[in-house]
Amino acid sequence: MQLVKQADTPRAASRPIRPIELRQYRYFVVLAEELHFARAAERLNVGQSNLSREIRSLEHQIGDRLFYRTSRHTELSAAGEQLLENARRVLATEEHARLAIGEFKRSAKERPRIGICERVSCSRIAAALVDWRRINSLVDLRIVSRTGRALLGELEAGLLDAGITGMRVTEPGLAADLLWSDAWVAALPKNHFLASGRAIELVDLAREPLAIFAPDPSDTVARQVLDRVPTVDEPLFIAERPSTSLALMTWVEAGCGIGLLTASQGEGVAHRNVVLRPLRRGLPPAEVRLLRSDSAPSPLLAGLIECLRARRL
């Protein structure tokens, strides 16, 4: 049978142009590749009549015939050949966007949110996070700084995946992984007479103006100092209660007195005119923990715990 090419039908000037849908592009491309309505419909998993209707609708929108067809043969028209290249480009762009969105959603589920208590922030934690990021370079790690109380609240609300803190927590639903124990040190002005010794006793600080962290009801680290202060032979004079390690070290460097903090805290904010001396007796080590849900940690979180523990002294 001779293939009859019907005359092209120009678009009526007054007809509004309706945007071509992605579905129509897919139907058109598959039919252009198969050049057979039955095979194309099977590949698309649609009825042949539905495919024919979609192609007619597309031709109506284009204002031109896309296929010449008989009962036994289907052939692309000149307009169809021109549309095919553009249609493939549109579908490739859509596929790329779909894959990108899927990757974003997948990575969002693997985007750990870690809170660090302001009072345990130190270079050791930073080094462990660098180790972890080197292994998981494509994962977006989110780090926020929180007070002890705020950190606990966001953990319970599910806003954080884990928190690094000095708190000792027994809240239901939370697990605490011990990362390391941290010794207490005294921060002294460089020219202080106690600065020349290797180690000092807590009682040596009697009658010296001291700075310890302002109490936080959920901060075990600071509470250990407060609980131990009355047990020495002579009362200690607490002159200042700064809220951060940096403020404490600045106060000490200014010659206002002696600060008490952990070794990691002191190393993280080292000042040129301040020396750190270990306390020989008087305070138990401060414990730094990672708080998380009591369910099994994800592989990413388990890897983070491993990197943190590897940095214990």
BADOVEX-7160 format. One record per residue (C-alpha): residue in one letter; x, y negated, z negated; residue number from 1. Coordinates in pm, 1 decimal, padded with zeros to 6 digits. Example, Ala and Ser with C-alpha at 12.3 -4.5 7.8 and 13.67 -1.06 7.14 Angstrom:
<atoms>
<r: a | east: 01230.0 | north: 00450.0 | up: -00780.0 | k: 1>
<r: s | east: 01367.0 | north: 00106.0 | up: -00714.0 | k: 2>
</atoms>
This chain:
<atoms>
<r: m | east: 00000.0 | north: 00000.0 | up: 00000.0 | k: 1>
<r: q | east: 00132.2 | north: -00341.7 | up: 00090.8 | k: 2>
<r: l | east: 00209.7 | north: -00566.5 | up: -00203.5 | k: 3>
<r: v | east: 00009.7 | north: -00885.6 | up: -00169.1 | k: 4>
<r: k | east: 00153.7 | north: -01195.4 | up: -00334.2 | k: 5>
<r: q | east: -00125.4 | north: -01419.4 | up: -00446.5 | k: 6>
<r: a | east: -00086.9 | north: -01790.5 | up: -00416.6 | k: 7>
<r: d | east: 00056.9 | north: -01968.0 | up: -00716.5 | k: 8>
<r: t | east: -00197.8 | north: -02162.5 | up: -00916.0 | k: 9>
<r: p | east: -00078.2 | north: -02506.2 | up: -01026.0 | k: 10>
<r: r | east: -00172.0 | north: -02617.7 | up: -01374.0 | k: 11>
<r: a | east: -00463.4 | north: -02849.5 | up: -01393.7 | k: 12>
<r: a | east: -00343.8 | north: -03192.3 | up: -01499.4 | k: 13>
<r: s | east: -00610.4 | north: -03233.9 | up: -01766.0 | k: 14>
<r: r | east: -00556.3 | north: -02893.5 | up: -01933.0 | k: 15>
<r: p | east: -00384.5 | north: -02924.0 | up: -02274.0 | k: 16>
<r: i | east: -00061.1 | north: -02727.8 | up: -02309.5 | k: 17>
<r: r | east: -00079.6 | north: -02466.1 | up: -02584.8 | k: 18>
<r: p | east: 00255.2 | north: -02355.2 | up: -02732.3 | k: 19>
<r: i | east: 00368.5 | north: -02009.6 | up: -02626.5 | k: 20>
<r: e | east: 00370.9 | north: -01767.2 | up: -02917.0 | k: 21>
<r: l | east: 00661.3 | north: -01534.6 | up: -02993.8 | k: 22>
<r: r | east: 00428.1 | north: -01239.2 | up: -02947.5 | k: 23>
<r: q | east: 00358.9 | north: -01348.7 | up: -02593.5 | k: 24>
<r: y | east: 00731.2 | north: -01381.2 | up: -02522.2 | k: 25>
<r: r | east: 00788.1 | north: -01027.1 | up: -02652.3 | k: 26>
<r: y | east: 00508.6 | north: -00883.6 | up: -02442.3 | k: 27>
<r: f | east: 00635.6 | north: -01063.5 | up: -02134.6 | k: 28>
<r: v | east: 01000.5 | north: -00952.8 | up: -02180.4 | k: 29>
<r: v | east: 00909.0 | north: -00588.3 | up: -02235.5 | k: 30>
<r: l | east: 00684.5 | north: -00584.1 | up: -01929.9 | k: 31>
<r: a | east: 00954.1 | north: -00755.4 | up: -01723.9 | k: 32>
<r: e | east: 01198.4 | north: -00483.6 | up: -01829.2 | k: 33>
<r: e | east: 00960.7 | north: -00191.7 | up: -01770.1 | k: 34>
<r: l | east: 00766.6 | north: -00332.2 | up: -01470.1 | k: 35>
<r: h | east: 00497.5 | north: -00085.7 | up: -01565.9 | k: 36>
<r: f | east: 00197.8 | north: -00178.0 | up: -01781.3 | k: 37>
<r: a | east: 00146.1 | north: 00167.2 | up: -01932.1 | k: 38>
<r: r | east: 00513.0 | north: 00210.9 | up: -02033.6 | k: 39>
<r: a | east: 00535.5 | north: -00144.5 | up: -02164.4 | k: 40>
<r: a | east: 00217.0 | north: -00101.5 | up: -02370.3 | k: 41>
<r: e | east: 00353.1 | north: 00221.9 | up: -02517.3 | k: 42>
<r: r | east: 00681.4 | north: 00057.7 | up: -02605.5 | k: 43>
<r: l | east: 00500.4 | north: -00230.9 | up: -02769.4 | k: 44>
<r: n | east: 00259.8 | north: 00005.9 | up: -02943.3 | k: 45>
<r: v | east: -00042.7 | north: -00186.0 | up: -02813.4 | k: 46>
<r: g | east: -00329.6 | north: -00105.8 | up: -02582.4 | k: 47>
<r: q | east: -00275.9 | north: -00161.1 | up: -02212.3 | k: 48>
<r: s | east: -00581.0 | north: -00386.2 | up: -02194.2 | k: 49>
<r: n | east: -00442.3 | north: -00596.2 | up: -02478.6 | k: 50>
<r: l | east: -00112.1 | north: -00632.0 | up: -02293.9 | k: 51>
<r: s | east: -00290.3 | north: -00734.5 | up: -01974.6 | k: 52>
<r: r | east: -00495.0 | north: -00991.8 | up: -02162.9 | k: 53>
<r: e | east: -00184.3 | north: -01143.5 | up: -02323.5 | k: 54>
<r: i | east: -00003.9 | north: -01166.9 | up: -01988.4 | k: 55>
<r: r | east: -00305.6 | north: -01332.3 | up: -01824.5 | k: 56>
<r: s | east: -00320.4 | north: -01579.2 | up: -02113.1 | k: 57>
<r: l | east: 00049.6 | north: -01655.1 | up: -02074.5 | k: 58>
<r: e | east: 00011.9 | north: -01708.5 | up: -01701.4 | k: 59>
<r: h | east: -00278.9 | north: -01941.8 | up: -01772.3 | k: 60>
<r: q | east: -00060.3 | north: -02142.8 | up: -02013.2 | k: 61>
<r: i | east: 00233.9 | north: -02150.2 | up: -01772.4 | k: 62>
<r: g | east: 00008.5 | north: -02241.6 | up: -01483.6 | k: 63>
<r: d | east: 00176.2 | north: -01992.1 | up: -01252.0 | k: 64>
<r: r | east: 00173.7 | north: -01620.2 | up: -01174.6 | k: 65>
<r: l | east: 00446.7 | north: -01427.5 | up: -01356.0 | k: 66>
<r: f | east: 00392.3 | north: -01083.8 | up: -01198.6 | k: 67>
<r: y | east: 00271.0 | north: -00956.1 | up: -00863.9 | k: 68>
<r: r | east: 00095.1 | north: -00626.5 | up: -00920.2 | k: 69>
<r: t | east: -00101.4 | north: -00356.4 | up: -00745.6 | k: 70>
<r: s | east: -00239.0 | north: -00031.4 | up: -00879.1 | k: 71>
<r: r | east: 00103.2 | north: 00130.9 | up: -00829.1 | k: 72>
<r: h | east: 00359.2 | north: -00142.6 | up: -00845.7 | k: 73>
<r: t | east: 00452.8 | north: -00448.5 | up: -01061.7 | k: 74>
<r: e | east: 00708.5 | north: -00709.8 | up: -00963.5 | k: 75>
<r: l | east: 00833.4 | north: -01030.5 | up: -01123.1 | k: 76>
<r: s | east: 00745.9 | north: -01352.4 | up: -00943.3 | k: 77>
<r: a | east: 00993.3 | north: -01635.4 | up: -00899.4 | k: 78>
<r: a | east: 00835.0 | north: -01813.3 | up: -01196.5 | k: 79>
<r: g | east: 00859.4 | north: -01489.8 | up: -01396.5 | k: 80>
<r: e | east: 01231.1 | north: -01455.2 | up: -01321.3 | k: 81>
<r: q | east: 01289.3 | north: -01809.0 | up: -01437.6 | k: 82>
<r: l | east: 01084.8 | north: -01759.0 | up: -01756.6 | k: 83>
<r: l | east: 01260.2 | north: -01429.9 | up: -01840.3 | k: 84>
<r: e | east: 01593.9 | north: -01595.6 | up: -01915.2 | k: 85>
<r: n | east: 01432.8 | north: -01856.6 | up: -02137.7 | k: 86>
<r: a | east: 01214.4 | north: -01599.4 | up: -02312.1 | k: 87>
<r: r | east: 01515.3 | north: -01382.7 | up: -02397.1 | k: 88>
<r: r | east: 01693.7 | north: -01686.7 | up: -02535.1 | k: 89>
<r: v | east: 01393.5 | north: -01776.7 | up: -02754.2 | k: 90>
<r: l | east: 01364.2 | north: -01420.7 | up: -02886.9 | k: 91>
<r: a | east: 01738.5 | north: -01402.8 | up: -02957.5 | k: 92>
<r: t | east: 01715.5 | north: -01726.2 | up: -03156.1 | k: 93>
<r: e | east: 01414.8 | north: -01593.2 | up: -03347.4 | k: 94>
<r: e | east: 01598.1 | north: -01268.5 | up: -03424.2 | k: 95>
<r: h | east: 01902.2 | north: -01456.5 | up: -03545.2 | k: 96>
<r: a | east: 01686.5 | north: -01673.1 | up: -03772.2 | k: 97>
<r: r | east: 01502.6 | north: -01369.2 | up: -03904.8 | k: 98>
<r: l | east: 01828.6 | north: -01192.1 | up: -03986.7 | k: 99>
<r: a | east: 01968.0 | north: -01506.6 | up: -04149.8 | k: 100>
<r: i | east: 01659.5 | north: -01544.3 | up: -04368.9 | k: 101>
<r: g | east: 01676.0 | north: -01177.1 | up: -04459.7 | k: 102>
<r: e | east: 02040.8 | north: -01214.6 | up: -04554.9 | k: 103>
<r: f | east: 01957.1 | north: -01521.4 | up: -04763.1 | k: 104>
<r: k | east: 01684.6 | north: -01334.3 | up: -04949.4 | k: 105>
<r: r | east: 01915.4 | north: -01040.3 | up: -05004.7 | k: 106>
<r: s | east: 02196.8 | north: -01257.9 | up: -05133.5 | k: 107>
<r: a | east: 01955.0 | north: -01451.5 | up: -05355.4 | k: 108>
<r: k | east: 01883.8 | north: -01126.1 | up: -05537.5 | k: 109>
<r: e | east: 02259.7 | north: -01084.5 | up: -05578.3 | k: 110>
<r: r | east: 02329.8 | north: -01435.0 | up: -05701.7 | k: 111>
<r: p | east: 02433.4 | north: -01394.0 | up: -06062.9 | k: 112>
<r: r | east: 02346.3 | north: -01682.0 | up: -06291.6 | k: 113>
<r: i | east: 02594.3 | north: -01699.4 | up: -06577.3 | k: 114>
<r: g | east: 02566.6 | north: -01934.7 | up: -06871.5 | k: 115>
<r: i | east: 02875.5 | north: -02021.5 | up: -07074.5 | k: 116>
<r: c | east: 02839.4 | north: -02155.9 | up: -07424.4 | k: 117>
<r: e | east: 03017.3 | north: -02489.0 | up: -07445.8 | k: 118>
<r: r | east: 03215.4 | north: -02378.1 | up: -07747.6 | k: 119>
<r: v | east: 03371.7 | north: -02069.3 | up: -07592.2 | k: 120>
<r: s | east: 03458.9 | north: -02222.7 | up: -07254.0 | k: 121>
<r: c | east: 03827.9 | north: -02160.9 | up: -07193.9 | k: 122>
<r: s | east: 04089.3 | north: -02089.1 | up: -06928.5 | k: 123>
<r: r | east: 04062.6 | north: -01715.2 | up: -06998.1 | k: 124>
<r: i | east: 03699.1 | north: -01712.2 | up: -06887.4 | k: 125>
<r: a | east: 03784.2 | north: -01925.4 | up: -06583.1 | k: 126>
<r: a | east: 04063.3 | north: -01683.0 | up: -06483.8 | k: 127>
<r: a | east: 03827.1 | north: -01384.3 | up: -06514.7 | k: 128>
<r: l | east: 03569.4 | north: -01560.0 | up: -06295.2 | k: 129>
<r: v | east: 03840.0 | north: -01627.6 | up: -06034.2 | k: 130>
<r: d | east: 03924.9 | north: -01254.0 | up: -06037.8 | k: 131>
<r: w | east: 03558.7 | north: -01164.0 | up: -05991.4 | k: 132>
<r: r | east: 03503.9 | north: -01415.2 | up: -05709.6 | k: 133>
<r: r | east: 03809.2 | north: -01283.4 | up: -05527.0 | k: 134>
<r: i | east: 03646.7 | north: -00937.5 | up: -05519.3 | k: 135>
<r: n | east: 03297.8 | north: -01070.1 | up: -05439.5 | k: 136>
<r: s | east: 03382.6 | north: -01361.0 | up: -05211.1 | k: 137>
<r: l | east: 03047.7 | north: -01353.5 | up: -05027.3 | k: 138>
<r: v | east: 02833.3 | north: -01367.1 | up: -05341.7 | k: 139>
<r: d | east: 02720.4 | north: -01706.0 | up: -05468.2 | k: 140>
<r: l | east: 02803.1 | north: -01710.1 | up: -05840.1 | k: 141>
<r: r | east: 02616.8 | north: -01979.3 | up: -06030.4 | k: 142>
<r: i | east: 02774.7 | north: -02102.4 | up: -06355.2 | k: 143>
<r: v | east: 02607.8 | north: -02336.7 | up: -06603.2 | k: 144>
<r: s | east: 02721.5 | north: -02476.7 | up: -06938.2 | k: 145>
<r: r | east: 02478.3 | north: -02449.8 | up: -07229.0 | k: 146>
<r: t | east: 02462.9 | north: -02490.7 | up: -07604.9 | k: 147>
<r: g | east: 02421.2 | north: -02166.4 | up: -07795.8 | k: 148>
<r: r | east: 02052.3 | north: -02222.8 | up: -07859.2 | k: 149>
<r: a | east: 01973.9 | north: -02324.9 | up: -07498.7 | k: 150>
<r: l | east: 02168.3 | north: -02028.2 | up: -07362.6 | k: 151>
<r: l | east: 01969.9 | north: -01784.5 | up: -07574.5 | k: 152>
<r: g | east: 01641.0 | north: -01941.7 | up: -07469.3 | k: 153>
<r: e | east: 01722.4 | north: -01920.7 | up: -07097.9 | k: 154>
<r: l | east: 01834.6 | north: -01559.6 | up: -07132.4 | k: 155>
<r: e | east: 01506.2 | north: -01465.1 | up: -07296.2 | k: 156>
<r: a | east: 01313.4 | north: -01654.5 | up: -07026.0 | k: 157>
<r: g | east: 01498.5 | north: -01471.3 | up: -06748.5 | k: 158>
<r: l | east: 01659.7 | north: -01790.3 | up: -06616.8 | k: 159>
<r: l | east: 02009.3 | north: -01647.4 | up: -06670.7 | k: 160>
<r: d | east: 02147.6 | north: -01302.7 | up: -06590.5 | k: 161>
<r: a | east: 02410.9 | north: -01320.1 | up: -06862.6 | k: 162>
<r: g | east: 02563.4 | north: -01557.4 | up: -07113.3 | k: 163>
<r: i | east: 02911.8 | north: -01580.6 | up: -07261.0 | k: 164>
<r: t | east: 02897.0 | north: -01694.3 | up: -07619.8 | k: 165>
<r: g | east: 03021.4 | north: -01656.5 | up: -07974.2 | k: 166>
<r: m | east: 02673.5 | north: -01568.0 | up: -08098.2 | k: 167>
<r: r | east: 02603.7 | north: -01238.9 | up: -08266.5 | k: 168>
<r: v | east: 02253.4 | north: -01162.4 | up: -08142.3 | k: 169>
<r: t | east: 02013.3 | north: -00887.2 | up: -08243.7 | k: 170>
<r: e | east: 01717.0 | north: -01006.6 | up: -08038.5 | k: 171>
<r: p | east: 01504.2 | north: -00723.4 | up: -07892.8 | k: 172>
<r: g | east: 01561.2 | north: -00675.6 | up: -07522.4 | k: 173>
<r: l | east: 01914.2 | north: -00820.2 | up: -07527.7 | k: 174>
<r: a | east: 02247.1 | north: -00636.1 | up: -07530.0 | k: 175>
<r: a | east: 02581.4 | north: -00784.2 | up: -07638.3 | k: 176>
<r: d | east: 02905.3 | north: -00662.3 | up: -07478.1 | k: 177>
<r: l | east: 03210.9 | north: -00751.7 | up: -07686.6 | k: 178>
<r: l | east: 03467.4 | north: -00914.7 | up: -07458.3 | k: 179>
<r: w | east: 03745.7 | north: -01003.0 | up: -07700.3 | k: 180>
<r: s | east: 03827.6 | north: -01128.7 | up: -08048.5 | k: 181>
<r: d | east: 03988.9 | north: -01468.6 | up: -08081.5 | k: 182>
<r: a | east: 04216.7 | north: -01581.9 | up: -08363.2 | k: 183>
<r: w | east: 04169.2 | north: -01914.9 | up: -08536.2 | k: 184>
<r: v | east: 04432.0 | north: -02184.6 | up: -08509.3 | k: 185>
<r: a | east: 04496.2 | north: -02523.9 | up: -08659.2 | k: 186>
<r: a | east: 04546.4 | north: -02813.3 | up: -08420.0 | k: 187>
<r: l | east: 04788.7 | north: -03064.8 | up: -08567.8 | k: 188>
<r: p | east: 04940.9 | north: -03392.1 | up: -08453.3 | k: 189>
<r: k | east: 05290.1 | north: -03323.2 | up: -08318.8 | k: 190>
<r: n | east: 05456.2 | north: -03524.2 | up: -08596.4 | k: 191>
<r: h | east: 05257.7 | north: -03364.8 | up: -08883.5 | k: 192>
<r: f | east: 05474.8 | north: -03202.0 | up: -09149.9 | k: 193>
<r: l | east: 05286.7 | north: -02869.2 | up: -09110.6 | k: 194>
<r: a | east: 05347.5 | north: -02863.8 | up: -08734.8 | k: 195>
<r: s | east: 05701.8 | north: -02732.6 | up: -08775.4 | k: 196>
<r: g | east: 05592.8 | north: -02405.2 | up: -08939.2 | k: 197>
<r: r | east: 05519.2 | north: -02083.0 | up: -08750.5 | k: 198>
<r: a | east: 05188.9 | north: -02020.1 | up: -08926.9 | k: 199>
<r: i | east: 04991.3 | north: -02185.8 | up: -09202.6 | k: 200>
<r: e | east: 04741.1 | north: -02082.9 | up: -09466.9 | k: 201>
<r: l | east: 04391.8 | north: -02221.2 | up: -09484.3 | k: 202>
<r: v | east: 04466.6 | north: -02340.3 | up: -09836.6 | k: 203>
<r: d | east: 04755.7 | north: -02547.4 | up: -09695.2 | k: 204>
<r: l | east: 04495.0 | north: -02768.8 | up: -09537.6 | k: 205>
<r: a | east: 04351.4 | north: -02878.7 | up: -09870.9 | k: 206>
<r: r | east: 04326.9 | north: -03255.5 | up: -09905.5 | k: 207>
<r: e | east: 04385.8 | north: -03292.5 | up: -09531.1 | k: 208>
<r: p | east: 04109.1 | north: -03452.8 | up: -09323.3 | k: 209>
<r: l | east: 03970.6 | north: -03170.9 | up: -09107.6 | k: 210>
<r: a | east: 03761.1 | north: -03152.6 | up: -08795.2 | k: 211>
<r: i | east: 03542.7 | north: -02848.1 | up: -08728.3 | k: 212>
<r: f | east: 03260.4 | north: -02812.2 | up: -08482.9 | k: 213>
<r: a | east: 02921.4 | north: -02953.8 | up: -08570.7 | k: 214>
<r: p | east: 02700.4 | north: -02667.9 | up: -08688.8 | k: 215>
<r: d | east: 02477.9 | north: -02499.7 | up: -08433.2 | k: 216>
<r: p | east: 02221.1 | north: -02263.1 | up: -08590.4 | k: 217>
<r: s | east: 02286.6 | north: -02006.9 | up: -08316.9 | k: 218>
<r: d | east: 02667.4 | north: -02048.2 | up: -08307.0 | k: 219>
<r: t | east: 02838.9 | north: -01774.1 | up: -08505.4 | k: 220>
<r: v | east: 03186.6 | north: -01910.6 | up: -08427.6 | k: 221>
<r: a | east: 03135.4 | north: -02243.2 | up: -08603.4 | k: 222>
<r: r | east: 02936.1 | north: -02081.0 | up: -08884.5 | k: 223>
<r: q | east: 03234.0 | north: -01854.2 | up: -08969.1 | k: 224>
<r: v | east: 03438.0 | north: -02163.4 | up: -09050.5 | k: 225>
<r: l | east: 03163.9 | north: -02321.5 | up: -09259.4 | k: 226>
<r: d | east: 03106.2 | north: -01996.9 | up: -09450.9 | k: 227>
<r: r | east: 03476.3 | north: -01962.5 | up: -09534.6 | k: 228>
<r: v | east: 03553.0 | north: -02320.9 | up: -09631.0 | k: 229>
<r: p | east: 03421.2 | north: -02297.2 | up: -09992.2 | k: 230>
<r: t | east: 03620.4 | north: -01976.7 | up: -10062.7 | k: 231>
<r: v | east: 03968.4 | north: -02134.1 | up: -10067.9 | k: 232>
<r: d | east: 04128.0 | north: -02234.9 | up: -10397.3 | k: 233>
<r: e | east: 04090.0 | north: -02606.5 | up: -10336.4 | k: 234>
<r: p | east: 03799.6 | north: -02771.1 | up: -10155.9 | k: 235>
<r: l | east: 03860.4 | north: -02879.8 | up: -09799.1 | k: 236>
<r: f | east: 03774.1 | north: -03225.3 | up: -09672.1 | k: 237>
<r: i | east: 03569.7 | north: -03206.2 | up: -09352.2 | k: 238>
<r: a | east: 03606.2 | north: -03552.0 | up: -09205.9 | k: 239>
<r: e | east: 03463.7 | north: -03496.4 | up: -08857.6 | k: 240>
<r: r | east: 03232.3 | north: -03253.2 | up: -08681.3 | k: 241>
<r: p | east: 03279.1 | north: -03299.0 | up: -08305.1 | k: 242>
<r: s | east: 03055.8 | north: -03114.4 | up: -08060.9 | k: 243>
<r: t | east: 03324.6 | north: -03012.2 | up: -07808.1 | k: 244>
<r: s | east: 03683.0 | north: -02886.1 | up: -07805.7 | k: 245>
<r: l | east: 03792.0 | north: -03189.9 | up: -07604.7 | k: 246>
<r: a | east: 03649.4 | north: -03429.9 | up: -07863.0 | k: 247>
<r: l | east: 03815.4 | north: -03235.3 | up: -08144.1 | k: 248>
<r: m | east: 04157.1 | north: -03238.9 | up: -07974.7 | k: 249>
<r: t | east: 04128.6 | north: -03609.6 | up: -07897.6 | k: 250>
<r: w | east: 04051.3 | north: -03679.1 | up: -08264.2 | k: 251>
<r: v | east: 04358.4 | north: -03478.5 | up: -08368.8 | k: 252>
<r: e | east: 04589.4 | north: -03642.7 | up: -08113.9 | k: 253>
<r: a | east: 04479.3 | north: -03981.6 | up: -08240.9 | k: 254>
<r: g | east: 04627.4 | north: -03882.5 | up: -08578.9 | k: 255>
<r: c | east: 04295.7 | north: -03868.7 | up: -08760.8 | k: 256>
<r: g | east: 04356.1 | north: -03523.5 | up: -08911.5 | k: 257>
<r: i | east: 04371.2 | north: -03148.3 | up: -08836.9 | k: 258>
<r: g | east: 04128.2 | north: -02949.5 | up: -08625.6 | k: 259>
<r: l | east: 04015.1 | north: -02588.8 | up: -08664.5 | k: 260>
<r: l | east: 03921.7 | north: -02397.7 | up: -08350.2 | k: 261>
<r: t | east: 03995.0 | north: -02069.5 | up: -08175.9 | k: 262>
<r: a | east: 04314.6 | north: -02004.7 | up: -07981.5 | k: 263>
<r: s | east: 04131.3 | north: -01990.5 | up: -07648.5 | k: 264>
<r: q | east: 03950.4 | north: -02315.2 | up: -07715.1 | k: 265>
<r: g | east: 04274.7 | north: -02487.3 | up: -07803.7 | k: 266>
<r: e | east: 04461.4 | north: -02356.8 | up: -07499.2 | k: 267>
<r: g | east: 04181.1 | north: -02469.2 | up: -07269.4 | k: 268>
<r: v | east: 04211.0 | north: -02835.0 | up: -07375.6 | k: 269>
<r: a | east: 04581.0 | north: -02856.2 | up: -07464.0 | k: 270>
<r: h | east: 04703.8 | north: -03208.9 | up: -07542.0 | k: 271>
<r: r | east: 05066.1 | north: -03315.4 | up: -07509.0 | k: 272>
<r: n | east: 05092.3 | north: -03455.4 | up: -07863.0 | k: 273>
<r: v | east: 04900.6 | north: -03174.0 | up: -08033.8 | k: 274>
<r: v | east: 05048.4 | north: -02841.0 | up: -08148.2 | k: 275>
<r: l | east: 04857.6 | north: -02524.0 | up: -08231.5 | k: 276>
<r: r | east: 04955.7 | north: -02313.5 | up: -08529.1 | k: 277>
<r: p | east: 04795.2 | north: -01978.3 | up: -08617.3 | k: 278>
<r: l | east: 04616.7 | north: -01937.9 | up: -08949.9 | k: 279>
<r: r | east: 04780.3 | north: -01652.1 | up: -09138.4 | k: 280>
<r: r | east: 04478.9 | north: -01567.9 | up: -09353.9 | k: 281>
<r: g | east: 04137.0 | north: -01702.8 | up: -09437.0 | k: 282>
<r: l | east: 03921.6 | north: -01658.1 | up: -09126.4 | k: 283>
<r: p | east: 03821.2 | north: -01339.2 | up: -08944.9 | k: 284>
<r: p | east: 03869.1 | north: -01341.5 | up: -08565.6 | k: 285>
<r: a | east: 03592.2 | north: -01505.5 | up: -08367.8 | k: 286>
<r: e | east: 03416.9 | north: -01260.4 | up: -08136.2 | k: 287>
<r: v | east: 03323.8 | north: -01358.4 | up: -07782.1 | k: 288>
<r: r | east: 03040.5 | north: -01160.4 | up: -07623.8 | k: 289>
<r: l | east: 02850.5 | north: -01135.3 | up: -07299.4 | k: 290>
<r: l | east: 02475.3 | north: -01132.0 | up: -07361.4 | k: 291>
<r: r | east: 02243.2 | north: -00974.9 | up: -07107.9 | k: 292>
<r: s | east: 01928.6 | north: -00769.8 | up: -07070.2 | k: 293>
<r: d | east: 01953.1 | north: -00435.2 | up: -07247.5 | k: 294>
<r: s | east: 01881.0 | north: -00255.6 | up: -06918.3 | k: 295>
<r: a | east: 02172.5 | north: -00111.7 | up: -06720.9 | k: 296>
<r: p | east: 02377.4 | north: -00398.3 | up: -06569.4 | k: 297>
<r: s | east: 02383.3 | north: -00440.2 | up: -06192.8 | k: 298>
<r: p | east: 02708.0 | north: -00347.5 | up: -06014.8 | k: 299>
<r: l | east: 02788.9 | north: -00718.1 | up: -05979.6 | k: 300>
<r: l | east: 02734.3 | north: -00786.1 | up: -06348.5 | k: 301>
<r: a | east: 02923.7 | north: -00471.8 | up: -06450.4 | k: 302>
<r: g | east: 03215.7 | north: -00591.7 | up: -06238.3 | k: 303>
<r: l | east: 03205.1 | north: -00930.5 | up: -06408.7 | k: 304>
<r: i | east: 03216.9 | north: -00767.0 | up: -06752.5 | k: 305>
<r: e | east: 03517.0 | north: -00562.6 | up: -06640.4 | k: 306>
<r: c | east: 03701.2 | north: -00875.1 | up: -06518.7 | k: 307>
<r: l | east: 03631.0 | north: -01053.8 | up: -06846.3 | k: 308>
<r: r | east: 03749.1 | north: -00765.0 | up: -07060.1 | k: 309>
<r: a | east: 04064.8 | north: -00735.8 | up: -06852.5 | k: 310>
<r: r | east: 04153.7 | north: -01084.5 | up: -06971.5 | k: 311>
<r: r | east: 04145.6 | north: -00995.4 | up: -07340.3 | k: 312>
<r: l | east: 04479.6 | north: -01054.8 | up: -07507.3 | k: 313>
</atoms>
